[in-house]
Amino acid sequence: MSLNDKVVTDFRRRLREAVENDREAWAASRRLVAPDVVADTLRRLEAAVAGSGLEPALRDELRLLLSQGTSAGLKALPQDALRGLTGLNPTKAIRNVCLLLGVGPAAQAVMVTAMTQETVEAVVRNRDNPFDILLEADGASLVDFGAGDLTFEENVVEQYLAPLEQAGRDLILHALDRLDPREKFGGLVRAERDRLDRLRHHPSPRLQFHFDGNKDMFDLGRRSPGPSRYTVAVCHSPASPTFAYEPTRLGVPAIQSRLRETKGEFRLAREQGLDVLKVLNKGEWFTFPPWKFDVYGPLALLDLLSRKGNVCVLGAVDMEVFWEILSQILPNESARPPGVFFTESNVGHYFGHPYERLSRLAVGERAVLPEVRRDIPRVLGVEGKRGETYGFRFVEIRRGAVFPGVPVGRTALIFDQMTTEAAPWFLTLVPGS
């Protein structure tokens, strides 16, 4: 049975559409043609072709071509014949056919580090840079909640991918953000298109990068493309008011009233078919995403990070959010007064000696909390977890936004231009288990 022009033309069209319809999967398919896995990819692809619904003559031709590379890899494929069938060079042809038939990267042998939390703490204590654990853990994986314009992701790749490649290891890098790159909101903190494309199409097969835009990081029920637990979980510039008030301590009505006092009158509205938040400030209405004033509080953030990372990092934390986070980490119950909004004039009274010590830190200095709360309540609605408690075995706090050798995000890089803002904070936390 011979192939006719119509079958070939239709096959090439389907290959193009497979890429256009799933750019994330196309980027991930680079791993399929890495030298150490390509022979296995060709074997799995040949099996997928055999069981596919492709036109019989096309199926037979593809199987014949693929069978010649299952032992020796891409170089053994009949390149001219494969190009004539797909219109592509062998590398892209294999990636496209894999995408069309649903052949994805094989499961990684090591996805979650086997390091104990005791070992993790020892590594972090002995390093100026908490992200250096990516070089020591047996699984180098990182998830960034609220990734912004992806400056941090690009910095991580520039700093850590090369040494991991030299060691024959992968870097798993996943980023989530509530903003959709296609939306008009948040120009400075929305995923930057060129940077996103560079990360998605990075030439190294050792980089497993995935970006989720328009995703609520607290949607723990969604399918994750990565490990159940990452070596490092990060949140840079945790948003205010999202994490500046703890609902279980203050109550939703009081928080709503506080927002109107400090931010201005606000209401949900529809504009050009989209839900938006309208905020009245100094007589002018401003437009934000509808979730801008959703308040989760620090308990939700700490719960999320402690579930997802062996090491948790919070960078460029502004003063108001820092007070509320510190309130939940300090062991004394007096640090969590019900119904009290923290201000510069009262935090010393409620936090006591730990805050006096922290307030004396100069930019660039650090302190380790000698005592840390061990009964932090879990508040996220995950089956079998809500209502449990947990703690951190190590908490280090630094003053400042940028530190030598530590990859940071855009907000940290421009913090010194925010002349009315106090120096921010940087926290490194190691969960107890």
C-alpha positions in Angstrom: 0.0 0.0 0.0 1.6 3.3 -1.0 1.2 6.8 0.4 -0.5 9.4 -1.7 0.0 13.2 -1.5 -3.3 13.8 0.3 -2.3 11.5 3.2 1.1 13.1 3.6 -0.3 16.6 3.4 -3.0 15.8 6.0 -0.3 14.2 8.3 1.9 17.3 8.1 -1.1 19.5 8.9 -1.9 17.4 12.0 1.7 17.6 13.2 1.7 21.4 12.9 -1.6 21.7 14.8 -0.4 19.4 17.6 2.4 21.9 18.3 0.2 25.0 17.9 -2.4 23.6 20.3 0.0 22.7 23.2 3.1 24.8 23.3 3.9 23.6 26.9 4.0 20.0 25.8 6.1 21.0 22.8 8.6 22.6 25.0 8.7 19.6 27.3 9.2 17.3 24.3 12.9 18.4 24.1 13.6 15.9 26.9 12.3 13.1 24.6 15.3 13.5 22.2 18.1 13.9 24.8 20.9 11.4 24.0 20.4 9.4 27.1 16.6 8.7 26.4 16.1 9.0 22.7 16.4 5.3 21.9 13.7 4.6 24.6 11.6 7.3 23.1 11.8 5.8 19.6 10.8 2.4 21.0 7.8 3.9 22.8 6.9 5.9 19.8 7.0 2.9 17.5 4.6 1.1 19.8 2.3 4.1 19.9 2.3 4.3 16.1 1.4 0.6 15.9 -1.6 1.1 18.1 -2.7 4.4 16.6 -5.6 5.2 14.2 -3.3 6.6 11.5 -4.0 5.6 7.9 -2.6 2.0 7.5 0.0 2.9 4.8 1.2 5.8 6.9 1.4 3.7 10.0 3.5 1.0 8.3 5.9 3.6 6.8 6.4 5.3 10.2 7.0 2.0 12.0 9.6 1.0 9.4 11.5 4.3 9.7 11.4 4.3 13.5 12.6 0.7 13.9 15.9 1.7 12.4 16.7 4.1 15.3 15.5 2.1 18.3 19.0 0.8 19.0 21.2 3.6 17.7 19.2 6.8 18.2 18.4 9.7 15.8 21.5 9.3 13.7 20.4 5.9 12.5 17.1 7.1 11.2 16.7 7.5 7.4 16.7 11.2 7.5 15.7 12.0 3.9 12.7 9.6 4.1 11.6 11.0 7.5 11.9 14.6 6.1 9.9 13.6 3.1 7.1 12.2 5.2 6.9 15.0 7.9 8.6 18.0 6.2 10.8 18.4 9.3 14.3 17.5 10.4 14.6 14.2 12.4 14.7 15.9 15.8 11.6 18.0 15.2 9.9 15.2 13.4 10.2 12.8 16.3 9.1 15.5 18.8 6.0 16.4 16.7 4.9 12.8 16.2 5.3 12.2 19.9 3.1 15.2 20.6 0.5 14.0 18.1 0.3 10.5 19.5 0.6 11.5 23.2 4.1 10.1 23.9 5.4 12.2 26.8 8.7 12.2 28.7 9.2 9.0 30.8 8.7 9.3 34.5 11.8 10.6 36.2 13.7 8.2 38.5 14.2 10.8 41.1 11.4 13.4 41.5 11.4 14.0 45.3 14.6 14.3 47.2 15.4 11.5 49.7 17.1 14.0 52.0 15.7 14.0 55.6 14.6 17.4 56.9 17.5 17.1 59.4 19.9 17.0 56.5 18.1 19.7 54.7 18.5 22.0 57.8 22.2 21.2 58.1 22.7 22.1 54.4 20.8 25.4 54.7 22.5 26.4 58.0 25.9 26.0 56.3 25.1 28.0 53.2 24.8 31.7 52.6 22.4 31.0 49.7 19.5 28.7 50.5 19.0 27.9 46.8 22.4 26.1 46.7 20.6 23.1 48.1 19.6 22.5 44.5 23.2 21.4 43.9 23.3 19.0 46.8 19.9 17.4 46.9 19.4 14.3 44.9 16.5 16.0 43.1 16.9 19.6 41.9 13.3 20.9 41.8 11.8 24.3 42.5 8.3 25.8 42.4 7.6 29.5 42.4 4.2 30.7 43.6 3.3 34.1 42.2 6.1 34.1 39.6 5.5 37.6 38.2 7.5 38.5 35.1 9.8 35.4 35.5 13.0 37.3 36.2 13.6 35.0 39.1 13.2 31.9 36.9 15.7 33.2 34.3 18.2 33.9 37.1 17.8 30.4 38.5 18.4 28.9 35.1 21.5 31.1 34.5 23.0 30.2 37.9 22.1 26.5 38.4 21.4 24.8 35.1 25.1 24.6 33.9 26.5 22.9 37.0 23.5 20.5 37.1 24.1 19.6 33.4 27.7 18.9 34.1 26.6 16.5 36.8 24.2 14.8 34.4 21.1 16.0 36.4 17.9 17.8 35.5 16.5 21.1 36.8 12.8 21.0 37.4 11.4 24.5 37.4 7.8 25.3 37.7 6.1 28.7 38.0 2.5 29.7 38.8 0.8 33.0 38.7 -2.7 34.4 39.0 -2.1 36.7 36.1 -2.6 35.5 32.6 0.2 36.7 30.2 -2.6 37.6 27.7 -4.5 39.9 30.1 -4.1 43.7 30.3 -3.6 43.8 34.1 -0.2 44.0 35.9 2.2 45.0 33.1 5.3 45.0 35.4 4.5 41.8 37.2 2.8 39.7 34.5 4.9 37.0 32.8 7.1 38.7 30.2 6.4 37.1 26.9 9.9 37.0 25.5 11.3 35.6 28.7 8.5 33.0 28.9 9.3 31.9 25.3 13.1 31.7 26.1 12.4 29.5 29.1 9.9 27.3 27.3 12.3 26.8 24.3 15.6 26.6 26.2 18.0 24.4 24.2 19.0 22.3 27.1 17.1 19.0 27.5 18.1 19.1 31.2 15.7 21.9 31.9 12.1 20.9 32.7 10.3 24.2 32.8 6.5 24.6 33.1 4.5 27.8 33.5 0.9 28.0 34.7 -0.7 31.3 34.1 -4.2 32.3 35.3 -3.9 29.7 38.1 -4.8 30.1 41.8 -1.8 28.7 43.7 -4.2 27.5 46.4 -6.0 25.2 44.0 -4.3 22.1 45.4 -6.7 19.8 43.6 -5.4 20.7 40.2 -3.1 18.3 38.3 0.5 19.2 38.9 3.1 18.6 36.2 5.8 18.1 38.8 6.7 16.3 42.0 4.4 16.1 44.9 7.1 18.0 46.9 9.8 20.2 45.5 13.3 20.7 46.9 12.5 24.4 47.2 9.2 26.2 47.3 9.3 30.0 46.8 7.0 33.0 47.1 8.6 36.4 46.2 6.9 39.6 47.2 3.8 38.0 48.9 1.0 40.3 48.0 -0.7 42.9 50.3 -3.5 42.7 51.3 -3.7 39.0 50.3 -1.3 38.0 53.0 -1.2 41.1 55.2 -4.2 40.1 57.4 -5.0 36.8 59.0 -8.8 36.0 58.7 -8.8 33.6 61.6 -7.3 36.3 63.9 -9.1 39.4 62.6 -12.3 38.3 61.0 -13.5 39.0 57.5 -15.8 42.0 58.3 -13.0 43.8 60.1 -10.6 43.2 57.2 -13.2 44.5 54.7 -13.6 47.6 56.8 -9.8 48.0 57.1 -9.4 47.8 53.3 -12.0 50.5 52.8 -10.2 52.7 55.3 -6.7 52.2 53.8 -7.3 51.4 50.1 -10.5 53.3 49.4 -14.1 52.2 48.5 -14.2 49.2 46.2 -16.7 47.1 44.3 -16.8 44.2 41.7 -17.9 45.2 38.2 -18.0 44.0 34.6 -16.0 45.8 31.9 -15.7 44.6 28.3 -17.0 41.2 29.3 -14.5 40.7 32.2 -15.0 40.7 35.9 -12.9 43.5 37.5 -12.3 45.2 40.9 -12.9 48.9 40.9 -11.2 50.9 43.6 -11.9 54.5 44.4 -8.7 56.4 45.4 -8.5 60.2 45.7 -11.6 60.6 43.6 -10.5 58.3 40.8 -11.6 54.8 40.0 -8.8 52.3 39.3 -9.2 48.9 37.8 -7.7 45.6 39.1 -8.2 41.9 38.6 -11.3 40.7 40.5 -9.3 38.8 43.1 -7.0 41.7 44.0 -8.5 42.1 47.5 -9.1 38.4 48.2 -7.5 37.8 51.6 -6.0 34.4 52.3 -3.7 35.3 55.1 -0.2 34.0 56.1 -1.5 30.7 57.6 -2.6 29.7 54.1 0.7 30.8 52.5 2.8 29.0 55.2 0.6 25.9 54.9 1.1 25.8 51.1 4.8 26.3 51.2 5.4 23.8 54.0 3.5 21.1 52.0 5.3 21.7 48.8 8.9 22.4 49.7 11.7 20.8 51.7 13.0 24.4 51.9 10.6 27.4 51.9 11.8 30.9 50.8 9.9 34.2 51.1 11.7 37.1 49.4 11.1 40.9 49.2 8.4 40.7 52.0 7.1 44.2 52.8 6.7 45.3 56.3 2.9 44.8 56.8 3.0 41.2 55.4 6.1 40.5 57.4 4.4 41.4 60.7 1.5 39.1 60.0 3.8 36.2 59.0 6.0 36.7 62.0 2.9 36.7 64.2 2.2 33.1 63.1 5.8 31.9 63.5 6.6 33.1 67.0 5.7 30.6 69.7 4.1 33.0 72.2 0.3 33.2 71.9 0.6 37.0 72.8 2.0 37.5 69.3 -1.4 36.7 67.8 -3.9 39.1 69.6 -7.4 38.6 68.3 -8.9 41.7 66.5 -5.7 43.8 66.5 -4.2 45.2 63.3 -0.5 45.5 63.6 1.1 48.9 63.2 4.6 50.3 63.7 3.6 51.6 67.1 2.2 48.3 68.5 4.2 45.4 67.1 7.0 45.7 69.6 4.4 45.3 72.4 3.0 42.1 71.0 6.2 40.5 69.6 8.5 41.4 72.4 12.2 40.6 72.4 12.3 38.7 69.1 11.1 41.8 67.3 13.4 44.1 69.2 16.3 42.0 67.9 15.0 41.9 64.3 14.3 45.6 64.2 18.0 46.3 64.9 19.1 44.3 61.9 20.9 46.4 59.3 20.3 45.7 55.6 22.2 42.6 54.7 22.3 41.2 58.3 20.5 38.1 59.4 19.2 36.3 62.5 18.0 32.8 63.3 14.9 32.6 65.5 15.9 30.7 68.7 12.3 29.5 69.2 9.7 28.7 66.6 6.0 27.8 66.9 5.4 24.0 66.6 1.6 24.0 66.5 0.8 26.1 63.4 -2.7 25.0 62.2 -3.2 23.7 58.7 -6.0 25.7 57.1 -6.1 24.6 53.4 -8.9 22.2 52.4 -6.9 19.1 51.6 -8.5 15.8 52.5 -6.9 14.4 55.7 -4.8 17.5 56.4 -7.1 20.4 57.4 -7.1 20.7 61.2 -3.7 19.2 61.7 -0.7 21.2 63.0 2.9 21.5 61.9 6.0 23.5 62.6 9.3 24.7 61.3 12.6 23.4 62.6 14.6 26.3 61.3 13.7 29.9 60.5 16.3 32.5 59.3 15.3 36.1 58.7 17.4 38.6 56.7 16.8 42.3 56.2 16.9 43.5 52.6 15.9 42.6 49.1 19.0 41.6 47.3 21.9 39.4 48.6 25.2 38.4 46.9 24.7 35.2 44.8 21.0 34.8 45.7 18.7 34.8 42.7 15.8 37.2 43.1 12.7 38.5 41.3 11.9 41.8 39.7 10.3 43.4 42.8 13.5 42.8 44.9 15.6 44.4 42.1 13.7 47.6 42.1 13.0 47.8 45.9 15.8 50.4 46.3 13.9 52.7 44.0 10.8 52.6 46.3 12.0 55.5 48.5 8.9 55.5 50.7 9.1 51.8 51.5 11.1 50.4 54.5 13.7 47.7 53.7 12.0 44.4 53.1 12.6 41.0 54.6 13.9 37.6 53.4 12.9 34.4 55.2 14.3 30.9 54.9 12.2 28.2 56.6 12.7 24.4 56.9 9.5 22.5 57.7 9.7 20.0 60.5 8.6 17.1 58.3 
